[in-house]
Amino acid sequence: MSHRFAFSRFEALLVAAVLTLSGGSLLLARRLQSTTAASDTRRAPPLAERSLEAHDGRRPPPSEGDRDISGASSSEERGVPPASLAFAPVFAAPDGALHRHPLALPAPRTPSREVPATRSRRADSPWRYAGLCANGAGSDSASARKRYLDAFAAAEATEATVYVDEGVAEGYLAAVQHGLNWIPRSAKLFLGLDPEPPVIYVYRSAQALRAHACVNESAVAYYDGAIHLAVTLRGPGDLVRSLRHEYVHHALVSHRIQHPTWLQEGAAMVFAAEPWSSFRFDAPPLDLDHMVGAFPHGITKQSAEAFYGQAFAMVMLLRDLCAKRDGCNEAELVHALRDGSAEPETLFSWAIRRRAPNIYGSELSLLQDYVTRGFRLSPAAAEAARLQAGSP
């Protein structure tokens, strides 16, 4: 018994030693795991921080062949020099061109070709976040932003509630007030929508606008449920052009139409009479899925230009396929989304079949041919559209 007792004691000591060693290994593993996590945190900023990264972009130069097809009915309404992003912020480049880039979730890059990507076809829309600060980004400055906007002075205006920053020259305010006399009526004809009058904030400078929002460092306007416009050196006419663009986002979003993005951006650019008809594809068109829900983010200037140029081209192609048929316009597209005739993913194909059902080829091949021809239909496409419209 004495021997068995001694053996049991030896066993106990051996087991204790093993447990001690195991516990030390486990503690070491936990420390290593904690160190690795901390290192990963330093390498990759949180999603909210990454969402503030934005791409640079550039608009093509104005073209003599640009057409004002916004629905403005007089030279006074259209008389804005052709110089002016997003479902969306508007960005100004040093050369005077403007860029509209909606803020969005970061997207992975495709190795073969860089394209705007989304987690799903319909990405989260930035318009529903104050200052476009999605995912809680910029929450620390939310109170400062509110204090800043609360200091704006109310200004007299029709069809809108306008607040003006200190230091905005009278000529800029007058341009906005005059624009509001006709822009809502033109937008109603253009989209078939009659939204509630928007709230508009006019900033004394682009720097002031950018300091109180989660937008690119070149932004001069954006929409987040209210219209935000910045005074620029290009004059009051440029301010009105931005107002025209952002008013389209207001009309669509306030009627719960956020997608497809190509309609949001293309329609806004067309309504604002922005000079995009000199755009040409330097690569195959982007997939239609990307044009439905993607918001360009963290991509190159060339890729951003491809996205916005294609959105403009898609709207222009559908407009030309109408062949001047009554009731065939952008308002028809909006109505199709509202009554369920088409979904954001199918709207482009639906409109082509409706406007030129006998046309041959894929939607993207038709679009590419249209842009290559300088925003003109091929003879076959024009004939198919003419027959559908019943024109002689």
N, C-alpha and C positions, 0 to 999 in steps of 0.2 A: 504493500500500500504506500509505503514511504516512497518507493521508486515511481509509482504511478502518480503520486502527488507532485513529485519533482518534475516529471515529464509534462504534466498539465501546466505547471508554472512556466516551463520553458516555452510551451506552446503559446501561452498568453503573451509572453514577452515578444515572441516572434510576430504574432498578429499585430500587436501594438506598433511594432517597428514598421510593418508594411503599411498600416493605416496612416502613420505619420508621414511616410514618404509620399503616399497617394495624395494626402491633403496638401502637401507642399506643391506637388505637380499641378493640382487643381487651382491653387491660388496663383501659381505662376501663369497658367493658361488664362485665367481671368484677367490678370494684369496685362498680358500681351494683347488680349482682345480689346481691353479698354484703350490701350495705347494706339492700336490700329484704328479704332473708331475715331479717336481724336484726330489722328492724322488725316483720315478721310474727310472729316469735317473741315479741316483747313484747306484741303485740296478742292472740294466741291462746295460752293456756297449754297445755302438753302434755295429751294425752288422760288420762293418769293423774291430773293435777290436776283436770281438768274433771269426772272421774268422781266426785269427792267432793262436787260440788254436789248438794243435795237439796231437794225441794220441801217446802212446808208443807201440812198437811192438817188436816181437822177431822172428827171423827165426829159424826153426828147425835145429838141428845139421846136418853136412854133413853125407851122407850115402855112404857106399861102393858100393851100387848098382846104384848110380847116373850115368846117361848116358849123354854124351856130344852129343847133337843132333842139334847143332846150325848151322851146315853147314860148320864149320871149317874143312879143308881138311888135316891137318897135325898135328902131335903132337906139333910142334912149335907153331901153331896157337891156339891149345887148351891148351897149357902148362901154365895154370894159376891155382894156388892152389885154391881149392874150398872153398872160404871164403866170396865171395861177396854177394828205392822207389822212381822216378815215372815217368808214364805219369805223369819221375817223380822223386821226390827227393829220394836219397838213404840215409838210416840211419844206423849208426854204433852203435852196442851195446858194452858194456864193454867186453863181452865174445868173441868178434870178429865176431859175426854174423852181417849181414847187413839187413836193413829194408828199403823198398821203400814205401813211403807214399805220395800220391799226396795231395796237399793242396786243400781244398774244402769248400763249404758253410757249416755252422753248421747244423747238422741234429738231429731231435728229436729221442729219444730212445724208442724202443718198450719195453713195460713192460715184456712180456713173454721171449724175447730173444733180446739181443742187436745186431743190424745189421746196416750196413751202409745204410743210407736213403737219399733220394733226394727229392727236390720239384717236380721233374718230372723224367721220365725215363732217360732223357739225361740232366744231370746237367751241369752247366757252367764249362767249362774246364779251369783249372788254367794255362795251358801252354801258353795261349795268353797274360798273364800279366807278365811284366818284373819283374824278381825276384820272381815270383809266388805271387805277392802282389795284390790279387784280391780285387775288391770293393773299390779301393783307399787306401787300407791298405799300410802303409809304405811310403805314398807319401811325407812325410816330409824329408825322407832320400833318395829320388830318386836322387837328385842332388849329394849327397855325394857318392852314389853308382856309378853314372856315372863317377865322378872324379876318383874314385878308379879304375874302370875298364879301364879308359883311360890311366892310368899309366902303364898298363901291356905292356910288350915288345912283338913285333911280332916275331914269331919263324918260321923257315922254316919247311914246312910239305907238303905232297901230299894229295890231296882229302879233304882238310879242310883249314880254316884260323885259325891259332892257336895263342893265346896270353897267355903269361906266366907271372905270378906274380913274384915279386922280391923275391929271396931266394929259388926258386924251384930248387932242385938238378938236375944235368944234367941227371942222370939215370932215373928220372921220365919223363922228357921231351923226352928222347930217347925211352922210352916204349910207349908213346903216338904216337910218330912219326912212330915207327915200326908197331903199331897196325893199323894205318891208311893206311898202305901198303896193308892190306888184309881185314879189317873189312868192308869197303864199298862193295867190291866184294861179300863177304859172305852174307851180308845183302841183296844184290840184288837177289841172288839165293834164299835166305830164304823167302823174302816177294814179290819178283817180282816187286820191286820198285827201281828206280834209282834217288834218290833225289839230289838236288844241294848240293855241299860240305857245310858242316855245319861250323858255327863259334864256336870255342871251347875256353873256358877260363880255365886255370889251376891255381888253387889257392895254395898258399904256405901251407895252413893248413885248416882243417875243420872249425876251429874257424873263420878264415877270411871269408870263404864262408858263414857261418851262419850269420855273422854280417852284411852282405850286401844283405840279401834276407829274404823273409817271409817264412822260413822253420823251421821245428822242430829242436830242439837243438842237435839232433843226426845226422842231414843230412850231407852227404859227397859228394853228387852229385844231380843235378836236371836238368830239361830241361824246357826252357821258350821261345823257338824259337832259342836259342843257347844252347850249351851243357856246363854245368858248372861242373868241376871236382876238387876235393880237394885231395891233397897229404895226405896220412895216414901212420901210423906206420907199416901197414901190407905190405908195399912195392909196387914197381911198378906194379906187377902183379894184385894187387887189383884195381889199377887205370885203367888198361886196361879192367878189368871185368866191372867196372862202365861205361866205354866208350862204351862197347858192348851193355849194357842195354839201355843207353840213346840214342844210335844211332838208335835203333828200334823206339823209340818215335819220333826222328827226321824224319825218313823215313815215318812213318805213318801220323804224324801231318802235315808235309809239303805237303802231298798229300790229305789234308783235311779229313783224317780219324782220328777222335777223339774217337769215340765209336764203339763197346762196350768196356768198361773198361777191361773186362776179357781178351779180345784179346790183348789190349795194354799191360797189365801187364804180362799176361801169355806168350805171344810171346817174350817179352823182357827178361823174366827170362829164358826161354828155350834157346834163342839165346846166352845169357851170360853164359849158362851152370851152372846155380846156383843150389845148392844142396837142392831140395825140394821133392825128391821122398820118403823121410821118413815121409812126412806129412800124417796125418790121421784125419778123422772127429771125433770130440768128441761131436758132436751134428748134427742134420739134416743139409744138405747143405743149404746155403743161397738161397733165391728165385732168379730165373734167372733175374727178373726185377732189382734187386739190383746189380747184376753183370754186367748189361748193362751200367748203367749210374752213379752209385754211386762212390764216392771217400771217403774212410774211413776217418772220422774226429771226433775227440773228443771221441773215443771209446776205450775200453780196449785193452790191449795187446793181449789177447786171441781172441777177435773179429777181430782185425787187421790180426792176423796170419791166422784165418779162411778165410778171404777174399782173401788174396794173395795165400794161399795154394790152395783154390778152383780155382782161376784163372789159376794157373799152371796146376792143374789136368784137367781142361776143355780142354786146348790146347793139353795136352798129350793124353787124351782120343780120341780126334778127329784124332790125328796123328796115333795112333795105329789102329783106325778103317779104315785107308787107306789100311792096309794089303799090303803095299809096291806097291800099284797101281801107275803107272806113272801119274804125274800131280796132284796127291792128296797130298796136303801139305798146309802149311800156306799161300803160295802165292795164292792158290785157294780160300781161305777165303777172302783175300784182294781183289781179282778180283771180287768175288761175291758182295762185298760191292760197288765196283766202277761201276759195270755195272748194278746194281739194281736187281740182282738175289735174294738178301737177304738184309734185313734191319738190323741195329744193334740189334733190339729186336728179330729178327727171325733167326739170323745167326747160333746159336748153333743148333737149331732144324733142320734148313735147311741142315747143314753139316751132322748131324746124319742120316737123311733120305737119303741123297745122298750117304753116305758111307756104310750104313747098313739098307736098307729100310725094311727088313723083321724082324728087331729086335723088341722084345716085351718089354713093360714097359715104364715108363716115362723117360724123359731125366735125371731128378735128381736121380731116382732110379738106372739108369744105371751108372751114375757118382759115386754114393755112393758105389755101388758094385765094381766098378773099383778101387777106392781108397782103399777099405777094403781088396781087393786081392793084395795089394802092387803094384798098378799101372800096373795091368795085366787084360786083358779082360777075362770074363767068357767064358767057352767053347761055349755057345750058341751065345754070341756076336762075338766071334772070327770066328765062322762058318758063321754067317750072313755077316760079313765083307769079308771073303774069297770068298763066293759065288758072292758077288757084284763085287769084284775085278777080278773074273774069274780065280782065282788061282786053281791049281789042288789039 
